[in-house]
Amino acid sequence: MNVTYNWLKEFVDFDLTPEQLADMLTMLGLEVEGMNTLGSGMDDVVVARVESREQHPNADKLSLCKVNSGSELLDVVCGAQNFAAGDTVALARIGAVLPGEFKIKKSKIRGQESFGMLCSEKELGLAEESSGIMILPPSLELGQPLFQALGLKDTLYEIGLTPNRADCLSAIGIAREIAAKLGTTLTTPSVAIDEGDDSVENRISVTVEDGDLCPRYAARHISGCRIAPSPDWLVKRLSAVGIRSINNVVDVTNLVMMELGQPLHAFDCDQLAGQRIVVRRAAQGELFTTLDGQERTLTCNDLVICDAERPVALAGVMGGLNSEISPETTTVLLESACFKPASIRTTSKRLGLHTESSHRFERGIDVEGVSFALDRAASLIACLAGGTVSKGALDVYPGRVEPVAITLRPERANALIGISLPTEEIVRILTNLRFSVRTLADGNLEVLAPSYRVDIEREIDLVEEIARLNGFDRIPTSMPLARVGSDRPTLHQSLQRSVRDALVSLGLHEIINYSFTDPGAADRLLLSADDPRRTVISLANPLVEEQSVMRTTLLPGLLETVSRNSKFRSLDLRFFEMRRVYLPRAGEEMPQEPIRIAAALTGSREREGWCHGAEAVDFYDAKGIVENILELLHIEGAKWVADTPEPYFHPGKSCSIVVGRERIGALGEIHPAVQEAFDLDRPIYCFELDFEKLVSCCRGKAAITVPSRFPDSTRDMALLVPEEVPADRIIDCVKGVKAREIEQVEIFDVYRGSGIPDGFKSIAIRIRYRSFERTLLDEEIAAIHAKVRDSLVNKVNVSIR
């Protein structure tokens, strides 16, 4: 909202400087975003008189003038032809800076010195075009700064309003706030209409077909108008707030809109078929050409103003080209109405047509101020355009809106604001704001808001008004009281962070996928029909079908990310995601939301270099990462059970991960059919762990074993083992031998080939023996080793090579 200092002073008397007024408005919630002093820095442009004018001796089109600046007689060379000796003019003295950073200097023009410049309106920024220098009234005092002499020195405020303060989208609205704050009287514009003898009902008719979208519509008829340029005072007033002058009638409607906040529209009444106005919804697909010359396609949600045959205006937004005020217009139908804000907002947004009118209607205007604005505009048009206003006005106002009484509790207001105002002061503040206040028997207040305050609906709105008018700067500063609590992470959170950091340190990159997934993901993972992960939670209003259910596993999103990156030739990938999945619980509204860890590896193990080849990652790279996580969490005794745990893993290259009797996850190469379903052309190794089970198995602290002080001794053993016997049976068998001296057992070689019968494999194991009490003798070690050999032969059915 733009408004000037001098305009505000016409409505309310105050002695604040422009800077003080800006501070006060900002503290009232009407933030002054910019100040521009009109005529600032132009004091060197003064009123002067041309004492003589002679032909320039060296130029046909230039004049040599003697100009009286009020204090001295100056020689000035001028090229304009529209003045004569004795005229009062605007003189820019040496040192003056005109708009466009044009600085006036002493100069020599065709051999003659010039000590200033005679200025036009355009050169002073007072008009877009001018035909010559500015001729001033002869009564002005010579030497007086021009802008001061013409009353043009003013301050323009650019005020940023919140959407709820529609009442301040006018000069009178902002003046009302100043008067309320200062406790002074507000002066409203005067209205005096000299009506003719002919009644308005004999001239026009108004029908409102949709009272919901147009609760009030008023109109006046003015005949015998003469369309002409507006007087200087009106042009300057509109120009000061950024509105271009068009003609006397249209300028009046714009002036009243900026003055009172009520948008108006003037129709050429002779162009209205049937001399009739009909307010209705547009027909679906109806075409209409607005004042900007653009043809608009309307919908049934748009409100239009029509004559007896066609639309002539887009209600609350813009008038039509077929009924605009033109130089030939003699009869004017003046409209002042109230439209439903939501309707205007919808139309304006859909058409991308934002106007000063729609800006106000979108936020809500004063329905009770419709007739006053209409009368104000009609009186000005009659004065400036010389028309005759028909007797009376047509005012369709079927349902008068009664103000709602709001109960205000003074003690509640003080508690919320943090101050202690007596009830009498609260009443004074609300009364200054033109609220109607009545004290109830219980000490509370019954408050009625004025019709222009469409934002006042509840008690808290009144509390805000009290705080605002009393002064936000008068609210005492206090430190909030709060209980200091510990924000230490829980064990679950600490372990989660540790695991995430460990995965990153192992070379994996964390990804974050949507918690929503495709309903067909279960099919692509080859899950069986009775797999519980097929039971999903569907979204009530999904954006797309591919994200219409909550995920029950992290694998689909992980594989899609790998696939997407592979298509951009990012082939060496190590991704992990540590997020929640959503598992429905029978009979309960909310799902179970456990955290899962899933990772995918593909491509080369290391970047190819001179010292090593480009070896591809395999099952054991993924297994090693899981082993690191188990070691981090101090989880011992994990079993790698090759039982084809998941349908989406390769049946011969996967296993379950079991700790005690708890299955904590699975690991393996992705099944070829799943690879194809996710458009993957390279082997992918994945694991998925149940983080909640990892936490339950975590020992918290590592067990510390004191190392033996005595030397160790190792023995190797080569075994011929049937192919179907897993390697861990051998390890378990050795560890099962009751001998405290067995410190470690590990497999260091597996061989198949020449010398090994079909259906068998050769496994070499190494056993470390050590005692905590003494150095073991060879005979003692041999006896224990023989015991281990016999146990392997008898329990695992292997042969010693």
MIBA-147623 format. One line per 4 residues: number of its first residue (from 1); their letters; for each residue x, y, z negated of C-alpha. Coordinates in steps of 0.25 Angstrom, whole numbers. Each point is the difference from the previous one (the first is absolute). Layout:
N
NUM) A) X/Y/Z | ...
//
This chain:
801
1) MNVT) 0/0/0 | 6/14/4 | -5/12/-7 | 6/14/-2
5) YNWL) 3/8/-13 | -8/12/5 | -12/-9/4 | 0/-6/-14
9) KEFV) 0/14/-6 | -13/4/7 | -7/-11/-8 | 7/1/-14
13) DFDL) 7/12/-6 | 14/-4/-6 | 13/7/-2 | 9/-12/2
17) TPEQ) 12/0/10 | 0/-9/12 | 10/-9/-7 | -8/0/-13
21) LADM) -12/-4/7 | 7/-11/7 | 5/-6/-13 | -14/1/-6
25) LTML) -7/-7/12 | 10/-11/-1 | -2/-2/-15 | -15/0/3
29) GLEV) 2/-12/9 | 0/8/13 | 14/-2/4 | 6/11/8
33) EGMN) 9/-7/10 | 4/12/7 | 0/16/-1 | 2/9/12
37) TLGS) 0/15/-2 | -6/6/12 | 9/12/5 | 11/-4/-9
41) GMDD) 13/6/4 | -7/10/10 | 1/12/-9 | 9/6/11
45) VVVA) -11/1/10 | -7/13/-4 | -11/9/5 | 6/11/10
49) RVES) -5/10/9 | 5/3/15 | 3/14/0 | 4/1/15
53) REQH) 1/-10/11 | 9/3/12 | 4/-8/13 | 13/-8/-2
57) PNAD) 11/7/9 | 5/-14/5 | -12/-9/0 | -13/2/6
61) KLSL) -8/-9/-9 | 6/4/-13 | -3/12/-9 | 9/8/-9
65) CKVN) -8/4/-13 | 1/9/-12 | -6/-8/-12 | -3/5/-13
69) SGSE) 2/-11/-11 | -4/9/-11 | 14/3/-5 | 7/3/13
73) LLDV) -1/2/15 | 5/-12/8 | 3/-2/15 | -6/-13/5
77) VCGA) 0/-6/14 | -13/-7/3 | -6/-8/12 | -15/0/-4
81) QNFA) -9/9/8 | -13/0/-9 | 4/12/-9 | 2/15/0
85) AGDT) 6/11/-8 | -8/1/-13 | -3/-14/-2 | 2/-7/-13
89) VALA) 8/-13/3 | 8/-11/-8 | 15/3/0 | 10/-11/-3
93) RIGA) 12/7/-6 | 14/-4/1 | 2/-12/-9 | -14/-5/1
97) VLPG) -1/-15/3 | -13/-4/8 | -6/-14/2 | 9/-9/7
101) EFKI) 13/5/-8 | 0/12/10 | 9/11/-7 | -1/14/5
105) KKSK) 13/7/2 | 5/13/6 | 1/-2/15 | 3/8/13
109) IRGQ) -10/-3/11 | 3/5/13 | 10/11/-6 | -10/5/-10
113) ESFG) 1/-4/-15 | -12/-6/-7 | -1/0/-15 | -12/-10/-2
117) MLCS) -11/-7/7 | -15/3/2 | -7/-13/-2 | -12/-7/5
121) EKEL) -9/-9/-8 | 6/-13/7 | 14/5/-4 | -5/2/-15
125) GLAE) -6/-14/0 | -14/6/-1 | -5/-5/13 | 3/-11/10
129) ESSG) 0/10/12 | 0/15/1 | 0/10/12 | 8/11/-6
133) IMIL) 5/6/-13 | -9/1/-12 | -8/13/-1 | -4/3/-14
137) PPSL) -10/9/-7 | 5/14/0 | -4/1/-15 | 11/-9/-5
141) ELGQ) 11/6/-8 | 13/1/8 | 12/-8/-6 | -9/-10/-7
145) PLFQ) 3/-15/2 | -9/-5/11 | -6/-12/-7 | -2/8/-12
149) ALGL) -7/11/7 | -9/-10/8 | -3/-8/-13 | 6/-12/7
153) KDTL) 10/-3/-11 | -5/-13/-7 | 4/-13/-5 | -5/-13/7
157) YEIG) -1/-12/-10 | 0/-14/6 | -7/-8/-11 | 0/-15/0
161) LTPN) -13/-6/-5 | -3/-14/-5 | -12/-6/8 | -9/1/-12
165) RADC) 1/16/-1 | -9/3/12 | -6/12/-7 | 14/7/2
169) LSAI) 0/-1/15 | -4/14/0 | 4/14/-4 | -11/1/-10
173) GIAR) 3/-13/-6 | 14/3/-3 | -5/14/-5 | -10/-7/-9
177) EIAA) 12/-8/-7 | 8/13/-2 | -12/7/-6 | -3/-13/-9
181) KLGT) 15/0/-5 | 0/15/-3 | -14/1/-5 | -4/11/10
185) TLTT) -12/3/9 | -1/-6/14 | -5/9/11 | -7/-8/11
189) PSVA) -2/5/14 | -12/9/2 | -11/-5/10 | -10/10/6
193) IDEG) -8/-4/12 | -9/9/8 | -10/-10/5 | -9/2/12
197) DDSV) -15/-1/1 | 0/-13/8 | 0/-13/-9 | 11/-10/2
201) ENRI) -11/-11/1 | -4/6/13 | 14/-1/6 | 6/-13/-4
205) SVTV) -4/-13/-7 | 9/-10/-8 | -3/-15/-2 | 9/-9/-9
209) EDGD) -2/-15/4 | 11/-5/-10 | -1/7/-13 | 10/-10/-6
213) LCPR) 12/6/9 | -6/14/0 | -6/3/-14 | -2/15/4
217) YAAR) 0/8/13 | -3/15/1 | 0/9/12 | -2/15/4
221) HISG) -3/6/14 | 7/13/4 | -4/7/13 | 5/11/8
225) CRIA) 15/-3/-3 | 12/6/8 | 12/-9/0 | 12/8/-1
229) PSPD) 14/0/-7 | 0/0/-15 | 4/13/-7 | 14/1/-5
233) WLVK) -3/-3/-15 | -6/-13/4 | 11/-4/10 | 10/4/-11
237) RLSA) -7/-8/-11 | -1/-13/9 | 14/2/5 | 6/1/-14
241) VGIR) -6/-14/-3 | 4/-6/13 | -13/0/8 | 0/6/14
245) SINN) -10/10/4 | -10/-4/10 | -12/10/0 | -8/7/-10
249) VVDV) -11/-11/-2 | 10/-12/-1 | 9/8/-9 | -11/3/-9
253) TNLV) -3/-15/-2 | 15/-2/-2 | 1/11/-10 | -12/-5/-9
257) MMEL) 6/-14/1 | 13/5/-6 | -7/10/-10 | -11/-10/-5
261) GQPL) 5/-14/4 | -13/-2/8 | 3/-4/14 | -10/6/10
265) HAFD) -3/-1/15 | -5/10/10 | -8/-6/12 | -4/8/13
269) CDQL) -15/-1/-3 | -3/2/15 | 7/-13/3 | -8/-8/-10
273) AGQR) -11/-8/8 | -13/3/-7 | 6/10/-9 | 0/-12/-10
277) IVVR) 10/-7/-9 | 0/-15/-3 | 9/-6/-10 | 2/-15/3
281) RAAQ) 9/-12/1 | 7/-1/13 | -4/-12/10 | 11/-11/1
285) GELF) 9/4/11 | -6/14/2 | 10/10/7 | 2/14/-5
289) TTLD) 10/11/4 | 5/8/-12 | 5/15/1 | 14/-5/3
293) GQER) -5/-6/13 | 2/-14/-4 | -11/-10/3 | -2/-9/-12
297) TLTC) -7/-13/-1 | -9/-1/-12 | -5/-11/-9 | -13/-2/-8
301) NDLV) 7/4/-13 | 3/14/6 | -9/12/-3 | -3/10/11
305) ICDA) -8/13/1 | -9/0/12 | -10/9/7 | -12/-6/7
309) ERPV) 8/-8/10 | 15/-2/-4 | 10/1/-10 | 6/14/-2
313) ALAG) 9/-2/-12 | 8/-11/-7 | -6/2/-14 | 10/6/-10
317) VMGG) 12/-2/10 | -1/8/13 | -10/7/9 | -3/-3/14
321) LNSE) 5/6/13 | -15/1/5 | -4/10/-11 | 12/8/-4
325) ISPE) 0/15/-2 | 4/7/13 | 1/14/5 | -14/-1/6
329) TTTV) -6/-5/-13 | -11/10/-5 | -8/-10/-10 | 7/-7/-11
333) LLES) -5/-12/-8 | 8/0/-13 | 2/-14/-7 | 3/-2/-15
337) ACFK) -1/-14/-5 | 4/-11/-10 | 5/-14/6 | 3/-13/-7
341) PASI) 15/0/-3 | 2/-14/4 | -7/1/13 | 9/12/4
345) RTTS) 12/-7/-4 | -3/-12/8 | -3/8/12 | 13/9/-1
349) KRLG) 9/-12/-3 | -5/-8/12 | 1/11/10 | 13/5/-6
353) LHTE) -7/14/0 | 4/8/-13 | -6/14/-1 | -1/10/-10
357) SSHR) -15/-3/-1 | 2/-15/-1 | 11/2/-11 | -11/7/-9
361) FERG) -11/-9/3 | 8/-13/-2 | 3/5/-14 | -14/5/-4
365) IDVE) -6/14/1 | -10/8/-9 | -14/-4/5 | -5/11/-8
369) GVSF) 9/10/7 | -6/-3/14 | -10/11/1 | 9/11/-6
373) ALDR) 11/-3/10 | -10/0/11 | -5/14/-4 | 14/5/-2
377) AASL) 4/-4/14 | -14/5/6 | 2/14/-6 | 14/1/5
381) IACL) -4/-4/14 | -11/10/0 | 10/11/-4 | 11/-4/10
385) AGGT) -8/-5/12 | -12/9/-2 | -10/-11/0 | -14/-1/-6
389) VSKG) -2/-11/-11 | -13/-6/1 | -9/0/-12 | 3/-12/-10
393) ALDV) 9/-12/2 | -3/-15/3 | 5/-8/-12 | -3/-15/0
397) YPGR) 4/-4/-14 | -9/-12/-4 | 6/-5/-12 | 6/10/-9
401) VEPV) 12/-5/-8 | -2/2/-15 | 13/1/-8 | 3/-12/-10
405) AITL) 2/3/-14 | 14/-4/-6 | 2/-2/-15 | 13/5/-5
409) RPER) 6/-4/-13 | 9/12/-5 | 8/-10/-9 | 2/-9/11
413) ANAL) 5/11/10 | 10/4/-11 | 5/-14/-2 | 2/-2/15
417) IGIS) 7/13/2 | 8/0/-13 | -4/13/-5 | -10/6/-10
421) LPTE) -9/10/7 | -13/4/-8 | -13/-3/6 | -2/15/3
425) EIVR) 12/1/8 | -4/-12/8 | -13/6/3 | 6/13/4
429) ILTN) 9/-7/10 | -11/-8/6 | -9/13/1 | 11/7/7
433) LRFS) 0/-11/10 | -15/3/2 | -4/-13/-6 | -13/0/-8
437) VRTL) 3/-4/-14 | -10/-4/-11 | 4/-4/-14 | -7/-13/-5
441) ADGN) -5/-3/-14 | 12/-10/-3 | 10/10/4 | 2/-5/14
445) LEVL) -1/9/13 | -10/-3/11 | 7/6/13 | -6/3/14
449) APSY) 10/2/11 | -3/10/11 | -4/-5/13 | 14/3/7
453) RVDI) 7/-9/-10 | -3/-13/7 | 12/-6/-7 | -6/1/-14
457) EREI) -7/-14/-3 | 5/-5/-14 | 5/5/-14 | 14/-2/4
461) DLVE) -2/10/11 | -4/11/-10 | 12/-4/-9 | 9/3/12
465) EIAR) -6/13/3 | 2/4/-15 | 15/-4/1 | 1/7/13
469) LNGF) -6/14/-5 | 6/-1/-13 | 14/-2/6 | 8/-12/3
473) DRIP) 12/7/-6 | -7/2/-13 | -1/-15/-3 | 10/-3/-10
477) TSMP) 12/-9/3 | 1/-13/-8 | 8/-13/1 | -8/-12/3
481) LARV) -1/-10/-12 | 3/-14/5 | 4/-13/-6 | 14/-5/3
485) GSDR) 0/-14/5 | 11/-10/5 | 0/-1/15 | 10/-12/-1
489) PTLH) -3/-10/11 | -6/-13/-4 | 7/-13/2 | -8/-3/12
493) QSLQ) 3/13/6 | 15/-1/-3 | 1/-14/6 | -7/5/12
497) RSVR) 10/12/2 | 11/-10/-2 | -4/-10/10 | -3/11/10
501) DALV) 14/6/-2 | 6/-14/1 | -7/-2/14 | 5/13/5
505) SLGL) 15/-3/-5 | -1/-14/8 | -2/8/13 | -15/0/1
509) HEII) -9/12/4 | -13/3/-8 | -12/2/9 | -14/4/-4
513) NYSF) -12/-5/7 | -15/3/-1 | -7/-8/-11 | -11/-2/11
517) TDPG) 2/-11/11 | -6/-7/11 | -11/-10/-3 | 7/-9/11
521) AADR) 13/0/-8 | -4/-13/-7 | -2/-7/14 | 14/5/5
525) LLLS) 6/-6/-13 | -6/-13/3 | -7/-1/-14 | -9/-11/-2
529) ADDP) -15/2/-1 | 0/-2/-15 | 12/8/-3 | -4/10/-11
533) RRTV) 8/11/7 | -12/0/11 | -9/6/-11 | 2/15/2
537) ISLA) -6/13/-4 | -7/8/11 | 1/15/1 | -14/7/0
541) NPLV) 4/10/10 | 13/-4/8 | 7/9/9 | 3/-11/10
545) EEQS) -3/-14/1 | 15/-4/-1 | 0/6/-15 | -14/-4/-5
549) VMRT) 4/-10/-11 | 10/0/-12 | 12/-8/2 | 2/-13/-8
553) TLLP) 14/-2/5 | 12/9/4 | 4/-9/12 | -9/6/11
557) GLLE) 5/14/-2 | 14/-4/-2 | 0/-8/13 | -7/11/8
561) TVSR) 11/10/-5 | 11/-10/5 | -8/-1/13 | -1/15/2
565) NSKF) 14/2/-3 | 5/-11/9 | -7/6/12 | 9/12/-2
569) RSLD) 12/-9/1 | 3/1/-15 | 4/-15/-1 | 8/-1/-13
573) LRFF) -11/2/-10 | -1/-2/-15 | -13/5/-6 | -7/-2/-13
577) EMRR) -13/5/-6 | -3/0/-15 | -15/3/-1 | -13/-4/-5
581) VYLP) -10/-10/6 | -15/-1/-3 | -6/-13/-4 | -15/0/-2
585) RAGE) -5/-6/-14 | -13/-8/-1 | -10/8/-7 | 8/13/-2
589) EMPQ) -1/13/8 | 15/3/-1 | 10/-9/7 | 13/-6/-6
593) EPIR) 12/9/5 | 13/-8/-2 | 13/5/5 | 7/-8/11
597) IAAA) 14/0/6 | 1/-3/15 | 12/1/8 | 4/-3/15
601) LTGS) 14/-2/6 | 3/-1/15 | 12/3/9 | 15/-1/-3
605) RERE) 5/-3/-14 | 11/11/2 | 3/10/11 | 9/-6/10
609) GWCH) 14/3/-1 | 14/-4/3 | 2/-8/-12 | -13/-8/1
613) GAEA) -11/-4/9 | -14/4/1 | -6/-12/-8 | -15/1/-2
617) VDFY) -7/0/-14 | -6/-14/-4 | -7/-6/-11 | 11/1/-10
621) DAKG) 1/15/1 | -14/1/-4 | 2/-10/-11 | 13/7/-5
625) IVEN) -9/13/-2 | -10/-7/-8 | 11/-7/-8 | 6/14/-3
629) ILEL) -14/5/-5 | -2/-12/-9 | 14/2/-6 | -3/15/-2
633) LHIE) -12/-4/-8 | 7/-11/-7 | -9/-11/5 | 7/-14/0
637) GAKW) -4/-13/4 | -7/4/14 | -3/-12/9 | 0/1/15
641) VADT) -11/-10/4 | -1/-3/14 | -15/-3/1 | -4/9/12
645) PEPY) -6/10/-10 | -7/9/10 | -7/-2/13 | 7/13/6
649) FHPG) 14/-6/-3 | 8/-10/9 | -3/-14/-5 | 14/-4/-1
653) KSCS) 7/13/-4 | -8/4/-12 | -2/-3/-15 | -7/4/-12
657) IVVG) 7/7/-12 | -4/-6/-13 | 5/4/-14 | -4/-11/-10
661) RERI) -15/-3/4 | -2/14/6 | 0/2/15 | 5/14/1
665) GALG) 1/1/15 | 4/-6/14 | 12/2/10 | 2/-4/14
669) EIHP) 0/3/15 | -12/5/6 | -8/-10/8 | 1/1/15
673) AVQE) -15/2/2 | 0/11/-10 | 12/6/7 | -8/0/12
677) AFDL) -13/6/-6 | 9/12/-5 | 7/1/13 | 14/-3/-6
681) DRPI) 10/-7/9 | 11/-3/-10 | 1/-8/-12 | -5/7/-13
685) YCFE) 3/-5/-14 | -9/5/-11 | -3/-2/-15 | -12/4/-8
689) LDFE) 1/0/-15 | -10/2/-11 | 6/11/-8 | -10/-2/-12
693) KLVS) 5/-14/-1 | 15/4/1 | -3/10/-12 | -6/-12/-8
697) CCRG) 12/-8/3 | 10/10/-3 | 9/-2/-13 | 2/14/-2
701) KAAI) 15/-2/-4 | 11/-9/6 | 4/-11/-9 | 15/1/-3
705) TVPS) 9/-12/-1 | 13/0/-6 | 10/-6/10 | 9/-12/-4
709) RFPD) 14/3/-4 | 4/-14/7 | 4/-3/14 | -10/-6/10
713) STRD) 2/-11/10 | -8/-3/13 | -4/-13/7 | -6/-1/14
717) MALL) -9/-10/5 | -5/-3/14 | -14/-7/0 | -8/-6/12
721) VPEE) -14/5/-2 | -13/-4/7 | -5/12/8 | -13/1/-8
725) VPAD) 7/2/-13 | 1/15/-3 | 13/5/-5 | -6/5/-13
729) RIID) -3/-14/-5 | 15/-2/0 | 3/12/-8 | -11/-3/-10
733) CVKG) 5/-14/-1 | 14/4/-4 | -5/11/-10 | -9/-11/-6
737) VKAR) 12/-9/-4 | 2/2/-15 | 13/6/0 | 4/13/-6
741) EIEQ) 13/0/7 | -7/3/14 | 1/15/2 | -4/1/14
745) VEIF) -4/-7/12 | -1/5/15 | -2/-5/14 | 12/5/9
749) DVYR) -2/-8/12 | -11/-7/9 | 4/-8/12 | -8/-8/10
753) GSGI) 7/-6/12 | 10/-10/4 | 1/-11/-11 | -13/3/-6
757) PDGF) -11/-9/3 | -13/5/5 | -10/5/-10 | 11/3/-10
761) KSIA) 9/12/-3 | 13/2/-8 | -1/9/-12 | 13/4/-7
765) IRIR) -1/5/-14 | 10/6/-10 | -2/-2/-15 | 8/9/-10
769) YRSF) 2/-6/-14 | 5/7/-12 | -2/-1/-15 | -2/10/-11
773) ERTL) 8/-7/-10 | 13/-6/7 | 7/-2/12 | -6/-12/8
777) LDEE) 9/-12/3 | -1/-6/14 | -6/-13/-6 | -11/8/-6
781) IAAI) -3/7/12 | 0/-13/9 | -9/-6/-10 | -10/11/1
785) HAKV) 2/1/15 | -3/-15/1 | -13/2/-8 | -4/11/10
789) RDSL) 3/-9/12 | -9/-11/-6 | -11/9/-3 | 0/5/15
793) VNKV) 0/-14/6 | -11/-5/-9 | -9/12/-1 | 1/7/13
797) NVSI) 4/-13/9 | 12/6/6 | 13/-7/4 | 14/5/-4
801) R) 9/2/13
//
